[in-house]
Amino acid sequence: MAKILEATNRLYKNMFVCKKCKTKIRADPQKILKGEVRCRKCKKRVFRPLKKK
């Protein structure tokens, strides 16, 4: 994991992964919870947070 706070925020803040096609998308967490964000690739609305390495 990156030790610099700015780099960590750039890589992981507001990043989500589609549960069906594994595409990464950056979006507001409140919109994800409300279901307002769709995947660009498969058009589904199910996301999970990006796992930090």
Distance bins in CASP14 RR format, pairs under 12 A and 6 or more apart:
PFRMAT RR
TARGET T0000
AUTHOR 0000-0000-0000
RMODE 2
METHOD distances of the structure
MODEL  1
1 7 0 0 0 0 1 0 0 0 0 0 0
1 8 1 0 0 1 0 0 0 0 0 0 0
1 11 0 0 0 0 1 0 0 0 0 0 0
1 12 0 0 0 0 1 0 0 0 0 0 0
1 51 0 0 0 0 0 1 0 0 0 0 0
1 52 1 0 1 0 0 0 0 0 0 0 0
1 53 1 0 0 1 0 0 0 0 0 0 0
2 8 1 0 1 0 0 0 0 0 0 0 0
2 9 0 0 0 0 1 0 0 0 0 0 0
2 10 0 0 0 0 1 0 0 0 0 0 0
2 11 1 0 0 1 0 0 0 0 0 0 0
2 12 0 0 0 0 1 0 0 0 0 0 0
2 13 0 0 0 0 0 1 0 0 0 0 0
2 52 0 0 0 0 1 0 0 0 0 0 0
2 53 0 0 0 0 1 0 0 0 0 0 0
3 11 0 0 0 0 0 1 0 0 0 0 0
4 10 0 0 0 0 1 0 0 0 0 0 0
4 11 0 0 0 0 0 1 0 0 0 0 0
5 11 0 0 0 0 0 1 0 0 0 0 0
5 12 0 0 0 0 0 1 0 0 0 0 0
5 13 0 0 0 0 0 1 0 0 0 0 0
6 12 0 0 0 0 0 1 0 0 0 0 0
6 13 0 0 0 0 0 1 0 0 0 0 0
7 13 0 0 0 0 0 1 0 0 0 0 0
7 52 0 0 0 0 0 1 0 0 0 0 0
8 15 0 0 0 0 0 1 0 0 0 0 0
8 50 0 0 0 0 0 1 0 0 0 0 0
8 52 0 0 0 0 1 0 0 0 0 0 0
8 53 0 0 0 0 0 1 0 0 0 0 0
9 15 0 0 0 0 0 1 0 0 0 0 0
9 26 0 0 0 0 0 1 0 0 0 0 0
9 52 0 0 0 0 0 1 0 0 0 0 0
10 26 0 0 0 0 0 1 0 0 0 0 0
11 24 0 0 0 0 0 1 0 0 0 0 0
11 26 0 0 0 0 0 1 0 0 0 0 0
11 50 0 0 0 0 1 0 0 0 0 0 0
11 51 0 0 0 0 0 1 0 0 0 0 0
11 52 0 0 0 0 1 0 0 0 0 0 0
11 53 0 0 0 0 1 0 0 0 0 0 0
12 24 0 0 0 0 0 1 0 0 0 0 0
12 26 0 0 0 0 0 1 0 0 0 0 0
12 49 0 0 0 0 1 0 0 0 0 0 0
12 50 1 0 1 0 0 0 0 0 0 0 0
12 51 0 0 0 0 1 0 0 0 0 0 0
12 52 1 0 1 0 0 0 0 0 0 0 0
12 53 0 0 0 0 1 0 0 0 0 0 0
13 26 0 0 0 0 1 0 0 0 0 0 0
13 27 0 0 0 0 0 1 0 0 0 0 0
13 28 0 0 0 0 0 1 0 0 0 0 0
13 29 0 0 0 0 1 0 0 0 0 0 0
13 49 0 0 0 0 0 1 0 0 0 0 0
13 50 0 0 0 0 1 0 0 0 0 0 0
13 52 0 0 0 0 0 1 0 0 0 0 0
14 24 0 0 0 0 0 1 0 0 0 0 0
14 25 0 0 0 0 1 0 0 0 0 0 0
14 26 1 0 1 0 0 0 0 0 0 0 0
14 27 1 0 0 1 0 0 0 0 0 0 0
14 28 1 0 0 1 0 0 0 0 0 0 0
14 29 1 0 0 1 0 0 0 0 0 0 0
14 30 0 0 0 0 0 1 0 0 0 0 0
14 31 0 0 0 0 1 0 0 0 0 0 0
14 32 0 0 0 0 1 0 0 0 0 0 0
14 37 0 0 0 0 0 1 0 0 0 0 0
14 47 0 0 0 0 0 1 0 0 0 0 0
14 49 0 0 0 0 1 0 0 0 0 0 0
14 50 0 0 0 0 1 0 0 0 0 0 0
15 23 0 0 0 0 0 1 0 0 0 0 0
15 24 1 0 1 0 0 0 0 0 0 0 0
15 25 1 0 0 1 0 0 0 0 0 0 0
15 26 1 0 1 0 0 0 0 0 0 0 0
15 27 0 0 0 0 1 0 0 0 0 0 0
15 28 0 0 0 0 0 1 0 0 0 0 0
15 29 0 0 0 0 0 1 0 0 0 0 0
15 32 0 0 0 0 0 1 0 0 0 0 0
15 47 0 0 0 0 1 0 0 0 0 0 0
15 48 0 0 0 0 0 1 0 0 0 0 0
15 49 1 0 0 1 0 0 0 0 0 0 0
15 50 1 0 1 0 0 0 0 0 0 0 0
15 51 0 0 0 0 1 0 0 0 0 0 0
15 52 0 0 0 0 1 0 0 0 0 0 0
16 22 0 0 0 0 0 1 0 0 0 0 0
16 23 0 0 0 0 1 0 0 0 0 0 0
16 24 1 0 0 1 0 0 0 0 0 0 0
16 25 1 0 1 0 0 0 0 0 0 0 0
16 26 1 0 0 1 0 0 0 0 0 0 0
16 27 1 0 0 1 0 0 0 0 0 0 0
16 28 0 0 0 0 1 0 0 0 0 0 0
16 29 0 0 0 0 1 0 0 0 0 0 0
16 31 0 0 0 0 1 0 0 0 0 0 0
16 32 1 0 1 0 0 0 0 0 0 0 0
16 33 0 0 0 0 0 1 0 0 0 0 0
16 35 0 0 0 0 0 1 0 0 0 0 0
16 37 1 0 0 1 0 0 0 0 0 0 0
16 38 0 0 0 0 0 1 0 0 0 0 0
16 39 0 0 0 0 1 0 0 0 0 0 0
16 44 0 0 0 0 0 1 0 0 0 0 0
16 45 0 0 0 0 0 1 0 0 0 0 0
16 46 0 0 0 0 1 0 0 0 0 0 0
16 47 1 1 0 0 0 0 0 0 0 0 0
16 48 1 0 0 1 0 0 0 0 0 0 0
16 49 1 0 0 1 0 0 0 0 0 0 0
16 50 1 0 0 1 0 0 0 0 0 0 0
16 51 0 0 0 0 0 1 0 0 0 0 0
17 23 1 0 0 1 0 0 0 0 0 0 0
17 24 1 0 1 0 0 0 0 0 0 0 0
17 25 1 0 0 1 0 0 0 0 0 0 0
17 26 0 0 0 0 0 1 0 0 0 0 0
17 27 0 0 0 0 0 1 0 0 0 0 0
17 32 0 0 0 0 0 1 0 0 0 0 0
17 39 0 0 0 0 1 0 0 0 0 0 0
17 41 0 0 0 0 0 1 0 0 0 0 0
17 44 0 0 0 0 0 1 0 0 0 0 0
17 46 0 0 0 0 1 0 0 0 0 0 0
17 47 1 0 0 1 0 0 0 0 0 0 0
17 48 1 0 1 0 0 0 0 0 0 0 0
17 49 1 0 0 1 0 0 0 0 0 0 0
17 50 1 0 1 0 0 0 0 0 0 0 0
17 51 0 0 0 0 1 0 0 0 0 0 0
18 24 0 0 0 0 1 0 0 0 0 0 0
18 25 1 0 0 1 0 0 0 0 0 0 0
18 27 0 0 0 0 0 1 0 0 0 0 0
18 32 0 0 0 0 0 1 0 0 0 0 0
18 37 0 0 0 0 1 0 0 0 0 0 0
18 38 0 0 0 0 1 0 0 0 0 0 0
18 39 1 0 1 0 0 0 0 0 0 0 0
18 40 0 0 0 0 1 0 0 0 0 0 0
18 41 1 0 0 1 0 0 0 0 0 0 0
18 42 1 0 0 1 0 0 0 0 0 0 0
18 43 0 0 0 0 1 0 0 0 0 0 0
18 44 1 0 0 1 0 0 0 0 0 0 0
18 45 0 0 0 0 1 0 0 0 0 0 0
18 46 1 0 0 1 0 0 0 0 0 0 0
18 47 1 0 1 0 0 0 0 0 0 0 0
18 48 0 0 0 0 1 0 0 0 0 0 0
18 49 0 0 0 0 0 1 0 0 0 0 0
18 50 0 0 0 0 0 1 0 0 0 0 0
19 25 0 0 0 0 0 1 0 0 0 0 0
19 32 0 0 0 0 0 1 0 0 0 0 0
19 39 0 0 0 0 1 0 0 0 0 0 0
19 42 0 0 0 0 1 0 0 0 0 0 0
19 44 1 0 0 1 0 0 0 0 0 0 0
19 45 0 0 0 0 1 0 0 0 0 0 0
19 46 1 0 1 0 0 0 0 0 0 0 0
19 47 1 0 0 1 0 0 0 0 0 0 0
19 48 1 0 1 0 0 0 0 0 0 0 0
19 49 0 0 0 0 0 1 0 0 0 0 0
20 38 0 0 0 0 0 1 0 0 0 0 0
20 39 1 0 0 1 0 0 0 0 0 0 0
20 41 0 0 0 0 1 0 0 0 0 0 0
20 42 1 0 1 0 0 0 0 0 0 0 0
20 43 0 0 0 0 1 0 0 0 0 0 0
20 44 1 0 1 0 0 0 0 0 0 0 0
20 45 0 0 0 0 1 0 0 0 0 0 0
20 46 1 0 0 1 0 0 0 0 0 0 0
20 47 0 0 0 0 1 0 0 0 0 0 0
20 48 0 0 0 0 0 1 0 0 0 0 0
21 38 0 0 0 0 0 1 0 0 0 0 0
21 39 1 0 0 1 0 0 0 0 0 0 0
21 40 0 0 0 0 1 0 0 0 0 0 0
21 41 1 0 1 0 0 0 0 0 0 0 0
21 42 1 0 1 0 0 0 0 0 0 0 0
21 43 0 0 0 0 1 0 0 0 0 0 0
21 44 1 0 0 1 0 0 0 0 0 0 0
21 46 0 0 0 0 0 1 0 0 0 0 0
21 47 0 0 0 0 0 1 0 0 0 0 0
22 39 0 0 0 0 1 0 0 0 0 0 0
22 41 0 0 0 0 1 0 0 0 0 0 0
22 42 0 0 0 0 1 0 0 0 0 0 0
22 44 0 0 0 0 0 1 0 0 0 0 0
22 46 0 0 0 0 0 1 0 0 0 0 0
22 47 0 0 0 0 0 1 0 0 0 0 0
22 48 0 0 0 0 1 0 0 0 0 0 0
22 50 0 0 0 0 0 1 0 0 0 0 0
22 51 0 0 0 0 0 1 0 0 0 0 0
23 37 0 0 0 0 0 1 0 0 0 0 0
23 38 0 0 0 0 0 1 0 0 0 0 0
23 39 1 0 1 0 0 0 0 0 0 0 0
23 40 1 0 0 1 0 0 0 0 0 0 0
23 41 1 0 1 0 0 0 0 0 0 0 0
23 42 1 0 0 1 0 0 0 0 0 0 0
23 43 0 0 0 0 0 1 0 0 0 0 0
23 44 0 0 0 0 1 0 0 0 0 0 0
23 46 0 0 0 0 0 1 0 0 0 0 0
23 47 0 0 0 0 1 0 0 0 0 0 0
23 48 0 0 0 0 0 1 0 0 0 0 0
23 50 0 0 0 0 0 1 0 0 0 0 0
24 39 0 0 0 0 1 0 0 0 0 0 0
24 40 0 0 0 0 0 1 0 0 0 0 0
24 41 0 0 0 0 0 1 0 0 0 0 0
24 47 0 0 0 0 1 0 0 0 0 0 0
24 48 0 0 0 0 0 1 0 0 0 0 0
24 49 0 0 0 0 0 1 0 0 0 0 0
24 50 1 0 0 1 0 0 0 0 0 0 0
24 51 0 0 0 0 0 1 0 0 0 0 0
25 31 0 0 0 0 0 1 0 0 0 0 0
25 32 0 0 0 0 1 0 0 0 0 0 0
25 37 1 0 0 1 0 0 0 0 0 0 0
25 38 0 0 0 0 1 0 0 0 0 0 0
25 39 1 0 0 1 0 0 0 0 0 0 0
25 40 1 0 0 1 0 0 0 0 0 0 0
25 41 0 0 0 0 1 0 0 0 0 0 0
25 42 0 0 0 0 0 1 0 0 0 0 0
25 44 0 0 0 0 0 1 0 0 0 0 0
25 45 0 0 0 0 0 1 0 0 0 0 0
25 46 0 0 0 0 0 1 0 0 0 0 0
25 47 1 0 0 1 0 0 0 0 0 0 0
25 48 0 0 0 0 0 1 0 0 0 0 0
25 49 0 0 0 0 0 1 0 0 0 0 0
25 50 0 0 0 0 1 0 0 0 0 0 0
26 32 0 0 0 0 0 1 0 0 0 0 0
26 37 0 0 0 0 1 0 0 0 0 0 0
26 40 0 0 0 0 0 1 0 0 0 0 0
26 47 0 0 0 0 0 1 0 0 0 0 0
26 49 0 0 0 0 0 1 0 0 0 0 0
26 50 0 0 0 0 1 0 0 0 0 0 0
27 33 0 0 0 0 0 1 0 0 0 0 0
27 34 0 0 0 0 0 1 0 0 0 0 0
27 35 0 0 0 0 1 0 0 0 0 0 0
27 36 0 0 0 0 1 0 0 0 0 0 0
27 37 1 0 1 0 0 0 0 0 0 0 0
27 38 0 0 0 0 1 0 0 0 0 0 0
27 39 0 0 0 0 0 1 0 0 0 0 0
27 40 0 0 0 0 0 1 0 0 0 0 0
27 45 0 0 0 0 0 1 0 0 0 0 0
27 47 1 0 0 1 0 0 0 0 0 0 0
27 49 0 0 0 0 0 1 0 0 0 0 0
27 50 0 0 0 0 0 1 0 0 0 0 0
28 34 0 0 0 0 1 0 0 0 0 0 0
28 35 0 0 0 0 0 1 0 0 0 0 0
28 36 0 0 0 0 1 0 0 0 0 0 0
28 37 1 0 0 1 0 0 0 0 0 0 0
28 47 0 0 0 0 0 1 0 0 0 0 0
29 35 0 0 0 0 0 1 0 0 0 0 0
29 36 0 0 0 0 0 1 0 0 0 0 0
29 37 0 0 0 0 1 0 0 0 0 0 0
29 47 0 0 0 0 1 0 0 0 0 0 0
29 48 0 0 0 0 0 1 0 0 0 0 0
29 49 0 0 0 0 1 0 0 0 0 0 0
29 50 0 0 0 0 0 1 0 0 0 0 0
30 36 0 0 0 0 1 0 0 0 0 0 0
30 37 0 0 0 0 1 0 0 0 0 0 0
31 37 1 0 1 0 0 0 0 0 0 0 0
31 38 0 0 0 0 0 1 0 0 0 0 0
31 45 0 0 0 0 0 1 0 0 0 0 0
31 47 0 0 0 0 0 1 0 0 0 0 0
32 38 0 0 0 0 0 1 0 0 0 0 0
32 39 0 0 0 0 0 1 0 0 0 0 0
32 45 0 0 0 0 1 0 0 0 0 0 0
32 46 0 0 0 0 1 0 0 0 0 0 0
32 47 1 0 1 0 0 0 0 0 0 0 0
32 48 0 0 0 0 1 0 0 0 0 0 0
32 49 0 0 0 0 1 0 0 0 0 0 0
32 50 0 0 0 0 0 1 0 0 0 0 0
33 45 0 0 0 0 0 1 0 0 0 0 0
33 46 0 0 0 0 0 1 0 0 0 0 0
33 47 0 0 0 0 1 0 0 0 0 0 0
33 49 0 0 0 0 0 1 0 0 0 0 0
34 45 0 0 0 0 1 0 0 0 0 0 0
34 47 0 0 0 0 0 1 0 0 0 0 0
35 44 0 0 0 0 0 1 0 0 0 0 0
35 45 1 0 1 0 0 0 0 0 0 0 0
35 46 0 0 0 0 1 0 0 0 0 0 0
35 47 0 0 0 0 1 0 0 0 0 0 0
36 45 0 0 0 0 1 0 0 0 0 0 0
36 47 0 0 0 0 0 1 0 0 0 0 0
37 43 0 0 0 0 0 1 0 0 0 0 0
37 44 0 0 0 0 0 1 0 0 0 0 0
37 45 1 0 0 1 0 0 0 0 0 0 0
37 46 0 0 0 0 0 1 0 0 0 0 0
37 47 1 0 0 1 0 0 0 0 0 0 0
38 44 1 0 0 1 0 0 0 0 0 0 0
38 45 1 0 1 0 0 0 0 0 0 0 0
38 46 0 0 0 0 0 1 0 0 0 0 0
38 47 0 0 0 0 1 0 0 0 0 0 0
39 45 1 0 0 1 0 0 0 0 0 0 0
39 46 0 0 0 0 1 0 0 0 0 0 0
39 47 1 0 0 1 0 0 0 0 0 0 0
39 48 0 0 0 0 0 1 0 0 0 0 0
40 47 0 0 0 0 0 1 0 0 0 0 0
END
